Amino acid sequence: MPLHDAARGFERAPDAYDRGRPEYPPAALALLVRALGLRPGTRLLDLGAGTGKFSRLAAGSGAAVFAVEPADAMIRRAAGLPGIFPVRAVAEEVPFPDCAFAAAAAASAFHWFDGARALREIHRVLRPDGRLALLWNLRDDAVEWVARLSQIVNRREGGAPRARKGEWRAAFDAAPGLFDPLEEAHLRHVHVLSPAAAVDRVASISFVAAMPEGERAAVLAEVRALLASHPDTAGRDEIALPYLTDVHVYGRR
């Protein structure tokens, strides 16, 4: 299945992605370990695994994590990590037999999928008692300087899929009768990073990474100017970038 044009930016920015993207907070991981039943011997399908940020955390539970990712530059980062088995594929066509997994997850990824097709495929490869978790780290725009950062980004998004729009929810209406909502949580956490890493955070956004070099440089220059001038960030060696982590857990029907 072809990648969305904006998603091709991920191929250009694996280093920036690793440096700038936050981890998932311990409370979210603890919730998912419990809700998905992650333990030694559990087989977890991590869809849209990227560079393996969530895969690494999930593998810490002892689960065997099959990290599915279509972008070669991203999935290479997960190769050789303990408990993680990289698979180059897309969520809509996973190369596994029926009922192969106890659990599946998509971390900051489901909004990129053809949601209805992905749900049907996830339903196929999960056991009858399987669980699905969707989670996202979203910048907390209630903080003024973060809202200004988001304004810089959002006016360039075009038609790129964005989790903040909530359009991913329509997939469950388009593929009814497959999953029931079981649990939902919204957790606050803070990513402490350098100003350079904060710029990397923006550089790792798919449609920014996919821009022509001059346009991309202009966006990053605007971000640097914000960080250098705003009283909450100017002159600091470290910046506290607040996030909301949304977690949604579903049970397979």
N, C-alpha and C positions, 0 to 999 in steps of 0.2 A: 504494500500500500504506500503511495507516495507521501512524503512529508509535506506538511503545510509550508509555504515559502518562508514564513518567519521562523519556523522551527529549524531551518537550515543554519540559522545563526548559532545554534548550539554547537555545531561542528567547528565553528571558528573561535569559540570562547571557553574551552574546558578549563583552562588555567584560571581565568577570571571567575568562572563559576565556582570552583573550589575555594578560591580565596575570599570571594565576596558573599557567598550564600551562607545563611545561618544554619546551624545544626537544628535538630528538633529538640524541644525541651524535655528534661527527664520526666516530667509529669505526663507528657504525651506518650512517651515511650512506655512508661509503666502502665498506662491505660491500655495501650495496644498489646503489650505482652499478655495482660490479663484477658482482654476481650477476644483476641485472636488465638489464645492458647499457645503462645510461642514458648517452646521448650526444646531440649535436645530431642531430635527425631522428627520435629514438625517440619513440613515442607511448605515454605512461603514463596509465593510468586510476587515479586516486586516489579510492577509494570511502570515503564517510563523511568527507569532507575537512574538515569543520568550518570554522574560520576560515582554513584554508590553511597551518597551521604546517608540515606535512610537504610540502605542495605547493610552498611557497616554496623549501625546501631542495632538493627534487628538480629544480625548474626551474633551479637553479644549475648543473646538469650540462649544460644545453642542451636537455634533453628538452622536448617539448611535453606539458604536464600538463593532463589533462581532470579537473577537480575536481568530483566528483559529491557532492552534499549536499542533503538534503531541507529543511533549516531555512533559511528566507529570511534570518533575522537573522544566521546564520553565513556563508552563502555570499556575502553582499554584501561581506564582508571580503576575499574573494579577487578581487573584480572589479577589473579594471584593472592587476593585477600582471603584470609581464613573464613571458611563457611559460606563463601559467595561463589556462585557459578554463573558467570556472564553468558547471556544468550542474545545474539543479535536478531531481533524480531520486533514486531509492532504488537500493540495490545489487542488489535482486532484479529490477529492471526498468530496465535501462540503455538509453537510446535510441540505440544504435549497431548497425551491421551486424555480421555474423559476421566473425571474424578481423580486427577493426579495430585491435587493439593488440598491441604487442610485449610489454608488461608491465602488471601491475596491482598495486596495493598497497592495504592498509587499515591506517591508522596509528591505534591506540587506538580502533578502531571495529568490528572484525569481530564482537565479542561482542554488538553491537546488532542484527546482521542475522538474518534467517531463514537460518541458515547453509547448509543444503542447497540452498535456492533460489538463494542468492547464488553458491554454488560452480558450480552449473549455468550460471548467467548469465555468470559470469566465464569459464568454460570456453568458452562460445559465442563471446565477443568477443575471446578471445586467439588469436593465431596458433598453428599447430601446435607451434612451438618456444617458446611464450610462458612467462613466469615470473610467479609470484604471490608477493608478500611480505606477511606479517602481522607487525606489530610493536606493542609496547606499552611505555609508560613506567609502571612500577609502583613505588609507594613502598617503600623498603627498611625493612620492619618489624623487622629485626634491631637497628635503632637504637631505644633505649628510648622516647625522646620521640615518635618517628615512630609506634611501635606504639600509644602512647596516643592520638595524633591519629587513627590508623586506627580505634581502638575507638569514638571519638566518632562517626565517620562510619558504620562498619559496622553499628552497632546500629539505624540508621535506614534501611538499604537496602531492607528489604522484599523484594519479588520483582524488583527492578531487575536487569537483566543486569550482571554484573561480570566483568571479565577474570580477576581473581584466582581465581575459582572454577574456571577451566579448562573450563567447560562448552562453550566454543566448539569444542573438539576433536571433539565428537560429530558435528559437521556432516560431517566427512570419512568417518565410518562411514555416515551417512545418505545420502551421495551418493558411493558408492564408484566407483573406476575412473577418476576425473577428474584427480587430481593425485598426484604422488609427492613425498615430502619429499626435499629436496636438501641443505639446510644449516640449521643452527640456531646461534644465539649468544646469550649472556647477558652483558650489558655493564653495568658500574657507571658511574654519573656523578652529579654533584651539581649541583643547581639552587640558585644563590645568589640570594636575593630578600629583599625587605623583609618585616617582620611583616604589613603590610597586604596585600601580595601573597600571602603564605601564607594569609591569611584568604580572599582571592579564589580561591585554589586550591580551597578547600573549597566556597566559594559557587558555583563553576563546575560542581560535580558535579551531574549531571542531576537526581537525586531531591531534592537539597538545594535547587536552584534552583526546582524545581516545588512546594515546600512552601508552605502558607499563610504569609503574611508573619511572623506571630508565632512560628510554629514554626521557621521559617528563622532568624529573629533569635536565637532561643534557642540554636540549634546554633552559630552564628557567635560568640555570646558565650562559649560553652564553649570554643571554639577560642582565642579571645583570652585567656581566663583561663589556659589551658594555656601559651600562648606567654609570657605575662607572669610565670608562676611557675616554669617549669622551668629549672633551672640552665644547660641547654644553649642556651636561647633568651632568657631574661629580660634585659631592658635592652639588647638588641642592635639595632643599626640594620640588620644583615643576618643572615639565617639560612641555614645550609647544609642544604638538604633533599635527602637522598640518594635515588637511584632505581636500580632495575635495569631496563635496557632489554632486553626479550626480542624476538628477531628469528627468524622462521621463513620459509624460502624453499622454494617448491614449483615443480615443473616440470609443465606441462600434458601429459597423456597424449594 
